[in-house]
Amino acid sequence: MTDRPGAFGSGEDQRREDGTTVRREVLGDAHVDRAVAGTTPFTADFQDLITRYAWGEIWTRPGLDRRSRSMITLTALVAGGHWEELAMHVRAAVRNGLSVDEIGEVLLQTAVYCSVPSANRAFRIAQEVLGEDGLV
């Protein structure tokens, strides 16, 4: 496999290692430790896939910073109605440097492009998450 410019490393093992590093930086050690601890023989291939590709291939690319990737991810999760993932990525967005106001702006934009009901639910989830973390 050819290395792509800007990648941390090359090969499956390197992508797994890079993916684990970025996943921990973005989602936090506690979340990743829970995911790893909950891995079963049935889910092991899926955990490996998301570690290598979502985190080791996409989140490590140099074309966008993590703040931008977080904004895109929040929007995509709202659009798809992936509410459990949204809560996790609201925390990740803060970790990636988005302010509470910026998260609110992203969610406000989703009202126009994803639907008012979806944005309404997203605001409730974000309010709860940010409140738990003492940010609102």
C-alpha positions, 0 to 999 in steps of 0.5 A: 500500500502506498503511503499518502502524504500527511499520514502519521504512518503506513500499513494496517498496524500503523493506522491502528496505532495512529487511530488509537492515539487520535481516538483517545485524544478526541474522545478521551481515555475513559470513553476508549477504555470503555469501548475496548473493555466492551469489545467481544469476539463479535464486535472486535472486527468492527472496533478494529475497523473504526480505529483503523479507518475512521480514526487512523485514516480520516481523522489523521488526514492533514486537510482539515483541523480537528475543530473543522472535523468536529463541526462536520461530525456534529452536523452529520450526526444531527442529519442522520439522527445518531443521538447517542453518538451526538452526545459523545461528539459534543464532548469531543468538539469541546476537547477539539477547541470548539466553544459552547457558542460555536457548538450552538452555531453549528446546531443552529445551522442544522435547523435549516439544513437538517430540520427544526425537530432534529436541531431541537433534539440536538440542542437538548442533548448538547445542553445536557452534555454541556451541563454535565460538564459544567459548561452551561 
